[in-house]
Amino acid sequence: TPQETPETAASEEAIAQARQRRERAEFASAEMSLRQSLQEMPELAELTRQLIIEETPEGLRIQLVDEEGRPMFDPGSVEPNERAVVLLRAVSEIAEQLPNRIAISGHTDSGPAPSAAYTNWELSADRANAARAIMQESGMPDDRIAEVTGRAGSEPLYPDDPYMAGNRRISILLLREAPVIAPTHALNR
């Protein structure tokens, strides 16, 4: 195998930096497009308060968050309400324009489960799966979905108040591209 030279290392670093810049620009454009599409629908403009978009080490996280008195799902229900469906379709439309695979997770607050047999784990997983189905009905290809998980109340958005409405949410993560393994990298050492 060829030895890595300072020139090839510098070249690979430059390629990685260019990829990161491109990805950041794509994420910023996706956020702007999503917010703009919601602003263009006056009846939905107020929903932007229920949308949290942030770049994380894992990728671009788009969260559809319950607001007190404005839930995305009826209590104990798996099916998203009309507002949530519109938001999911808008997110799907923007996400389809990027190459990133997607991870969807459902979250509940720390309130009591619907029943002993149907816990917040099942509820959050079923809500994430319902979100996936809506995104796929909107045109998201199956091979773009990397994972669908339920997190129950294990990752509260507001840890100081685990019962707060904002902890109930659907998180859609546009995953960063996996770094390419250099051909000189030995997997078996």
C-alpha positions as CSV (number, residue, x, y, z in Angstrom):
1,T,0.0,0.0,0.0
2,P,1.2,3.5,-0.7
3,Q,2.6,5.5,2.1
4,E,0.8,8.7,3.1
5,T,2.9,11.7,2.2
6,P,2.5,15.2,3.7
7,E,1.0,16.3,0.4
8,T,-1.7,13.6,0.3
9,A,-2.5,14.2,4.0
10,A,-2.9,18.0,3.2
11,S,-5.0,17.2,0.2
12,E,-7.3,14.8,2.2
13,E,-7.6,17.5,4.9
14,A,-8.6,20.1,2.2
15,I,-11.2,17.7,0.8
16,A,-12.6,17.1,4.3
17,Q,-12.8,20.8,5.0
18,A,-14.5,21.5,1.7
19,R,-17.0,18.7,2.4
20,Q,-17.8,20.2,5.8
21,R,-18.3,23.7,4.3
22,R,-20.6,22.3,1.7
23,E,-22.6,20.4,4.3
24,R,-22.9,23.5,6.5
25,A,-24.1,25.5,3.6
26,E,-26.6,22.8,2.6
27,F,-27.9,22.6,6.2
28,A,-28.2,26.4,6.4
29,S,-30.1,26.5,3.1
30,A,-32.4,23.7,4.3
31,E,-33.2,25.6,7.5
32,M,-33.9,28.8,5.6
33,S,-36.1,27.0,3.0
34,L,-38.1,25.2,5.7
35,R,-38.7,28.5,7.7
36,Q,-39.6,30.3,4.5
37,S,-42.1,27.7,3.3
38,L,-43.9,27.9,6.7
39,Q,-43.9,31.7,6.6
40,E,-45.5,31.5,3.1
41,M,-48.5,29.7,4.7
42,P,-50.1,32.3,6.9
43,E,-52.2,29.7,8.7
44,L,-49.1,27.9,9.7
45,A,-46.7,30.8,10.4
46,E,-47.3,30.4,14.1
47,L,-46.0,26.9,14.0
48,T,-42.4,28.1,13.5
49,R,-42.4,28.4,17.4
50,Q,-42.9,24.7,17.5
51,L,-39.9,24.0,15.3
52,I,-36.4,23.8,16.7
53,I,-33.6,23.5,14.1
54,E,-30.0,23.1,15.1
55,E,-26.8,21.8,13.7
56,T,-25.3,19.1,16.0
57,P,-22.2,16.9,15.7
58,E,-24.5,14.2,14.3
59,G,-26.1,16.4,11.6
60,L,-29.0,18.8,11.2
61,R,-31.7,18.2,13.9
62,I,-35.2,19.4,13.2
63,Q,-37.5,19.0,16.1
64,L,-41.3,19.3,16.1
65,V,-42.1,20.3,19.6
66,D,-45.3,20.3,21.6
67,E,-46.3,23.7,23.0
68,E,-48.6,24.0,26.0
69,G,-52.1,23.8,24.5
70,R,-50.8,23.0,21.0
71,P,-49.8,19.3,20.9
72,M,-48.6,17.5,17.8
73,F,-50.4,14.4,18.9
74,D,-53.6,14.0,20.9
75,P,-52.8,12.6,24.4
76,G,-52.0,8.9,24.1
77,S,-52.5,9.0,20.3
78,V,-50.1,7.6,17.8
79,E,-51.4,9.6,14.8
80,P,-50.1,13.1,14.4
81,N,-52.7,15.9,14.2
82,E,-53.3,18.1,11.1
83,R,-50.7,20.7,12.1
84,A,-48.0,18.0,12.7
85,V,-48.8,16.4,9.4
86,V,-48.3,19.7,7.6
87,L,-45.0,20.3,9.4
88,L,-43.8,16.7,8.6
89,R,-44.6,17.2,5.0
90,A,-42.7,20.5,4.9
91,V,-39.7,18.9,6.6
92,S,-39.8,16.0,4.2
93,E,-40.0,18.2,1.1
94,I,-36.8,20.1,2.2
95,A,-35.0,16.9,3.4
96,E,-35.6,15.2,0.1
97,Q,-33.4,17.8,-1.6
98,L,-30.4,16.8,0.4
99,P,-28.5,13.4,0.1
100,N,-28.4,12.8,3.9
101,R,-29.9,9.7,5.5
102,I,-32.5,10.4,8.2
103,A,-32.9,9.2,11.8
104,I,-36.4,9.8,13.3
105,S,-37.0,9.6,17.1
106,G,-40.1,10.1,19.1
107,H,-40.0,11.6,22.6
108,T,-42.5,11.8,25.4
109,D,-42.5,13.7,28.7
110,S,-42.1,11.9,31.9
111,G,-45.8,11.7,32.6
112,P,-47.6,8.4,33.2
113,A,-47.8,5.9,30.4
114,P,-51.1,5.4,28.6
115,S,-51.3,2.0,30.3
116,A,-49.1,-0.6,32.0
117,A,-49.2,-2.7,28.8
118,Y,-48.5,0.3,26.5
119,T,-45.7,2.4,27.9
120,N,-44.1,5.7,26.8
121,W,-41.5,3.6,25.0
122,E,-44.0,2.0,22.7
123,L,-45.9,5.3,22.3
124,S,-42.8,7.3,21.4
125,A,-41.6,4.5,18.9
126,D,-45.1,4.4,17.3
127,R,-45.2,8.2,17.0
128,A,-41.7,8.2,15.3
129,N,-42.9,5.4,13.0
130,A,-46.1,7.4,12.1
131,A,-43.9,10.4,11.3
132,R,-41.7,8.2,9.1
133,A,-44.8,7.0,7.2
134,I,-46.0,10.5,6.6
135,M,-42.6,11.5,5.3
136,Q,-42.5,8.5,3.0
137,E,-46.0,9.2,1.7
138,S,-44.7,12.7,0.9
139,G,-42.0,11.2,-1.3
140,M,-39.1,10.3,1.0
141,P,-37.4,7.2,-0.4
142,D,-37.2,4.2,1.9
143,D,-33.4,3.9,1.6
144,R,-33.0,7.4,3.1
145,I,-34.4,6.3,6.4
146,A,-31.5,5.1,8.6
147,E,-33.4,4.5,11.8
148,V,-36.7,5.0,13.6
149,T,-36.6,4.9,17.4
150,G,-38.6,5.6,20.5
151,R,-36.9,7.4,23.4
152,A,-39.8,7.8,25.8
153,G,-38.8,10.5,28.4
154,S,-35.1,9.4,28.4
155,E,-33.8,12.5,26.6
156,P,-35.8,15.5,27.8
157,L,-35.4,18.7,25.9
158,Y,-36.1,20.5,29.2
159,P,-34.4,18.3,31.9
160,D,-35.3,20.8,34.7
161,D,-38.9,20.1,34.0
162,P,-39.4,16.6,32.6
163,Y,-43.2,17.0,32.5
164,M,-43.1,20.1,30.3
165,A,-45.0,19.9,27.1
166,G,-41.9,20.8,25.1
167,N,-40.3,17.4,26.0
168,R,-42.9,15.7,23.8
169,R,-41.5,15.9,20.3
170,I,-40.5,14.2,17.1
171,S,-36.8,14.7,16.2
172,I,-35.7,14.3,12.6
173,L,-32.0,14.2,12.2
174,L,-30.3,14.6,8.8
175,L,-27.2,12.6,9.4
176,R,-23.8,13.9,8.5
177,E,-22.0,12.0,5.8
178,A,-19.8,9.2,7.1
179,P,-16.1,10.0,6.7
180,V,-14.5,8.0,3.9
181,I,-11.9,5.6,5.3
182,A,-8.5,6.3,3.8
183,P,-7.2,3.4,1.7
184,T,-4.1,3.3,4.0
185,H,-6.2,2.7,7.1
186,A,-5.8,-0.8,8.5
187,L,-9.0,-2.2,9.9
188,N,-7.4,-5.3,11.4
189,R,-4.5,-4.4,13.7
